[in-house]
């Protein structure tokens, strides 16, 4: 407990980023009021959300369109895109 950083309410009000950075770095921080009461500030334990893999889009495309479009189908799609 002696290694934990203790802040005052005034420090929390004037420099919240310092208190939050300390909380992130050390795992917790204490906030002390003038009357001696203290509070513990803990960071939320959220898992970091990062993309580790992507779906196989080529396999999806091959499943939807197993054969190449014919010239006639291409013309129909082009007309539909133009709004004709």
Order of alpha helices (4+ residues) and beta strands (2+ residues): beta-alpha-alpha-beta-beta-alpha-alpha
